[in-house]
């Protein structure tokens, strides 16, 4: 087993920050037609030293083990970053301790990067109002009629 596979297995044994973040300030959703993976990322901001920084990040994924492992790493790396700093992170940066992804798994990093960038695009400059309806899971939100602020962006 390669070092990469070992790190993915270790991360999957105890993924960090998996699940909805009910009090999130921003949420981003993407899907990959290449493999059928879907990813949603929630971001919660706080004020620190006069700057708005990511306090917590979480994710929900329908995808392969690598996508879940990268999302887990990414949510840990995002803590304390400003939206601008997070916007400049690449898929490769978001893999954290997993290291470079094998060529056939690069789309997993791009999926996480896409969800992050989509969430950052939806980040309001003012505090957001509480949502009028609750979406408990990614699958339930995909089955509801389009509308509201949810956007699903296919990755190229």
Buried (B, 14 or more C-beta within 10 A) or exposed (E): EEEBEEBBEEBEEEBBBBEBBEEBBBBBBBBBEEBEBBBBBBBBBEEEEEBBBBBBBBBBBBBBBBBBBBBBBBBBBBEEBBBEEBEEBEBEBBBBEBEEBEEEBBBBBBBBBBBBBBBBEBBEEEEBEEEEEEBEEBEEBBEEEEEEEBEBBEBE
